[in-house]
């Protein structure tokens, strides 16, 4: 493989990587807690749990596990509240818009691979004006296996007319890095995302890591937009 092969595609996880959706989850989890006459939780605590999904948020808020009575109605109500207020306070992370514009100026396709269902992902991307710009959006209901399995990553490459060998995946969770590597991609750990306290992200073995979304563009420019081959 040529060492001067150009970057072919950039894929992003959604929550905590492309979009800061945590404010919406802070809003709706605390709304649910209020409905259940429980005290509100601090934003940092909720933010650190968002990447683990609605089940983890219910466990956080109500100290229930998924097999306990009362858990599922709370989860369904949380998702109902979230859908009703979808994107109300969500914004792209600082630096993301400039990065996407730079990719588009260079005709490098970009897309989203997420474990968030299409029911929420597609309307959210549409509301923020990103859906028509994505070369691909892959959600768990479109594949048999979710991340960290490589299936959604490979489907995204196919839809974006790219190859895993020239694609980079950006994510804020260990399963994102595992999924990218399982598919044969280079990876970027988005350490500005929703990381749990005391998490050792170095064990993820990402190809690169950034502490701010703007650093992604800086890295691409340092590489002169050449694919960073994994050793």
N, C-alpha and C positions, 0 to 999 in steps of 0.2 A: 504494500500500500504506500502511495506517495506520502512523503512527510510534508508536502506543501498543499495537501488537499484542503479546499475551503470548507468552512463551516456550512453545513447543509440545512440544519433545522434546530430550533430551540423550543423545548417543551417545558411547561411549568406545572407544578402542583397549583391548586387554586387557593384554598384557605391558608393563610400564613406565608404565602410565597408570592403569588401574583396580587392577591387582594387581601386587605386587612378587614376581614369579616368579623373579627372579634367583637367590635362595638355592638353589632346586631345581636350576637349571642349573649353578651352582658345584659343587654336590654331585655331580651325575652326570657332568659333564665331568671332574672330578678323579678320580672313580671309574674312568672309562674310561682316563684317563691312567695310573692305577695299574695297571690290567689290562695295559696295553701297556708297563709298566715305564718310564714317563716321569715326570718331576717334576711336581708339582702347580703350577697357576697361581694367581696372586693374585686374590682376589675382585674388586677394582676393574677388572681387565683383562677378566674374563669378563662382569661386569655391563655394561660399555660395549658389548659385542658381542651381547648377548641379543636386541635388537630386530631384528638381521639374520638370525636364524634358526639352525637346526641346521647348515646348511652352513657358515655363517660361524664357528660354534663349532668345528667340525672343522678348518677351516683355521687358526683360532687355535691350537688345541691341537697340531696335527700338521704344520703348515706344508705342507699339501697343497691343491691346487686340485681342483675338482669333476671334472675330466677325467683326473686322475691315478689310477694303479692303487692300490687299497687305500682310496680315499676312501669309496666307497659302503658297504662293509661297516662302516666306522667310523661313518658317519652312521646307519646302521640300528641299530647297537648302542647309540649314544647315545640314540636315540629309544626303544629298548627299555628302557633304564635309566630314562629320564625317565618313561615310562608306568608303570613298576613303582613309582616313588616320587612319582607325581603329587600335587602339593599338600602334600607332606610339610612343607615349610618356607615355603610361600607364604602371604602375608597381604595384605589390602588396604593401600594406602598410607594413612598417617595423614591423617585428614580426609575420606576417601572415605565411610565409613559415615555420618557426619553429613550429608554432602552428599546421599547417596541417600535418607536418611530425610526430608530437607527437600523433595526432589523429590516423594517419595511423599505427603507431607502436603499438597502443593499439587496432587496429581493430575497431575503432569507425568511422562509416561512416559520411561523411560530404557532404554538397551540397549547392546549390544556389537557392534562391527564390527571384525573381526580377520582377519589373515592366518594365524592359527593354525588348523589343521584341526579339524573337529568332534570327531574322535577324542580330542583332548586338551582342547579348550575346554569341551565340554558336561559331561564328568565333573568337571572342575576347578570350574566354576561351581556344579555340584550339590553337591560336597563342601563348598564354602564357604557354601552356603545362598543363593546369588544367582540360581540358574537360574529358580526360580519367580517371582522378582520382576522379571525382565527382560521388557520389552514385546517385545523382539526380540533375537535373537543371529544374526548373519550371519558365516559362515565361508567360506573360499575354495572349499570343495568344494560350496557351494550356489549358486555363480554361475559365469559363464563367464570373468569378468575380475576380478582382485583389485585392491586399492588399489595405485596411486593412481587407477585407473579409478573413475568414479562409480557403476558398477552396484551394488556392495554397499551403498553409502550410500543409493541410491534404494530398494533393496529393503527396507532397514531402516525407512525412512520409511513405506513402504507398510504394513509389518507393524505399525508403531507407530501407525498412523492419524494421521500427522503430515505436514507438508510440508517440503521442504528450506528454504523461505523462513523457517521458524520453528524450525529445528533447529540445534543447535550440536554440533560434533564436537570431541572432546578427544583429542589424541594426542601422542606423544613422538618422532615421526619426521617427516622432511620429507614422506614419502609420505602420511602422515595428513593433514597440512595441505593438500597438493595434492588429495587425494581429497575432502576437505570442500569446498574451493573449486570443484573440478570439478563437484560436485553442487549448487552454489549455496548452501552453508551458511556460516555464520560458524564460526570455528575458534578453539580455544585450544591453544597449544603448552604441553605439560606438561614443563617444563624440569627437573622433579625426576626424570624418567624416565631411560632408558638412553641417554644422549647420549655420543657419541664425543668424545675429547679434541680440543680446538681447533676444535670445530664452531661455525660461525657461524649460529646459529639465526635471527638477524635476517633472513637472506635468505629464510626461509620465508614471510615476510609474513603471519603469522597475525593474526587479528583481535585477539587478546589473548594474553598469556603469563603463566604463573604459575610460581613457584619452589617452591611447596608446594601440595599438593592442597586444603588448607583455603582457599586464596586463590580457588578457583573459586566456592565458596559466597559468600565475601565480595563477589566481583564481581557475582554474580547479585543479591545484596541491594542493592548500590549502584545497580544498574540498576532496582531495584524489580520484578525478574522480567519486565521488558519486553525483547523480542527486540532485540539490538544490531545494527541494520541495517548491512550493509557499505556503505561509500561507493563 
